[in-house]
Amino acid sequence: MAKKRQAVSRSAREHRAQIRALLAFSITLFVAKILWLASLDGRGLLGADGESYLAALDGLLADGLFSALSTLIYWPAGYPILMWPISELSPSNVLFIVGILQSFIYSSAILFFAIELSLSSLKRFTWPTVILLNLSPTLSLNSVVIGYEVTSASLLLLAIALYFETEPH
């Protein structure tokens, strides 16, 4: 009986160590992205639709939520609405702050997904998944770009992690 209790506690210690390592890895890459964004002198990075979202943001800033700007009618208004309070707080750093916010959402989603994956029967795939998601140029680098759907992908990944949370392990 004592050996079983000792094995359980060793397994719990190993799991806590793995979570600390996952957290350290995620924080390191998140800080690296912040430093990279800071090296762009606050210009931020615009994606293919970035100018349209910035034009829609200008309409929101000028006329408020019920702006009749054609960009808000044609383009989805959710992204400019996300940027709106940030631009009210810091108009000169809006692209930098939104890039950090998107990257934080992406890093958090990967971390929560990895923790849930490490508790499942697929735990041997935790580190390869974390490395692939964190170092994927399409997802990781575009998580700081204004106007890409990586934030939606991050929220989907977070939803999958929350679904895993509700399932018995």
N, C-alpha and C positions, 0 to 999 in steps of 0.2 A: 504494500500500500504506500509506503514512504517513497519507493522508487517512482511510482506513478505520479505522485504529487510533485516530486522533484522534476520529472520530465515535463509536466505541465508548466511549471514555473520557468524552466529553461526555454521552453517553446514561447512562452509569453515574453521573456527577456529578449529572445531573438526577434520576435515580431516588433517589439518596441524599438530595438536597434535598427531594424529595417525601416521603420517609419521615420526615425530620426535621420537616417541616411537619405531617404526620399525627400524629406523636408529640406535638408541641407542642399541637395542637388537642385531642387526646384528654386530655392531662394537664390542660389548662386547664379543660375541662368536668368532669373528675373532681374537681379541686380546688373548682370551683364547687359541685358536689353535696355535698362534704364540708362546705363553709362553710354551705350551706343546711341540712344535717342538724344542724350544730352550733348553728344559730340556733333549733332546736326544743328546746333545753335538755335534750338527751339523751332526750327522750320517744320518739323514733322515730316511725315511721308504721306503723300496722297495716292490713293489707288486710282483705278480707272474711272470710278464715279466720284472721286473725292471733290472735284470742283463743283459738281452738281449739288453735293451735300453741303458744301460751304456756301453756295448761293442760296440754298434753302435756309441755312442758318442765318444768313443776312436778312432774309425775309422775316424770319421769326424775331430777330432782334429789332427790326424796324417796325413791324406791325403787330407782333404778338402771335398768340396761338392760332388766331383765325385769319392769318395772312392770306391774301388772294394771289400770292406769287405763283406763277405757272409752274415753277420747279416743285413747289410743295404739292401741287395737284398731280403732277406726273410721277415724281419720285416718291418712294415711301418716306413718310415724315418722321418715322421713329428714330432714325439715326440723328437727324438734326435736332430733334427734341432731346435726345440724350446729350448732345453737345451744348444745348442752349443754357442750362444752369451753369455749366462749367465756363462758358464764355462770358457769362454775367460776372462770375467771380474773378476770372483772370483772362481778359480778352487777348492779351499778347501771347499767352502760353496754352491756348486751347488745344492745339494739335499735340503738344507734348503731354499734357495731362490726359487727354483722351487716349493717346497711345499707351501711357502707363496704365490707365484703367483697364483697357482691353487686354493688355498683357497680364495684368493681375488676375483678371477673370479667367484667362486661358491657363495660367500657371496653377491657379486654385482648382480649376476643373480637373486638370491632369493629376494633381496631388490627391484629391478626393477619389477620383477614379482608381488611382494606383492603390490607395489604402483599401478600398473595397475589393479590388482584384486580389490583393494579397491575403484577404480573408476567405477567398473562394477556393474552389478546387483548381482554379487556374493560376494559383499563386506563382508557379514557376515562370509565368509569362509577364510578371509584374515589371521587372527591370527592363527587358527588351521593349515592352510597350512604352514605358516612361522615356526611355532613350529615343525611341523612334518618334514619339509625339513631341518631345522637347527639341529635338534636333531636325525635325522635318522643315525644310525651307518653306514649303508652301504654307504650313500652318503656323509654325513658330515665328518666322520673320514677318508674315502678314498679320500677326496679332497686334502689331504696333502701327499698321497702315490704316489710314482713314478711308473708309468706304469699302472694306472687304467684309465678307460674311463669316470671318473666323470667329467673331463674337457669337454668332448663332451656332456655329459648330461647337464652341466652348460650352454654351448653355445646354446643348444636346448631350455632350459628354457628361456634364454635371447631372443632368436628368437621368442618364443611364446609371451613374454612380448612386444617385438617390434611390433608384429602383433596386439596385443591388442591396442597398441598406435595408429595404423592406423585406427582402427575401431571407429565409433562414439560411444560415451558413452551414 
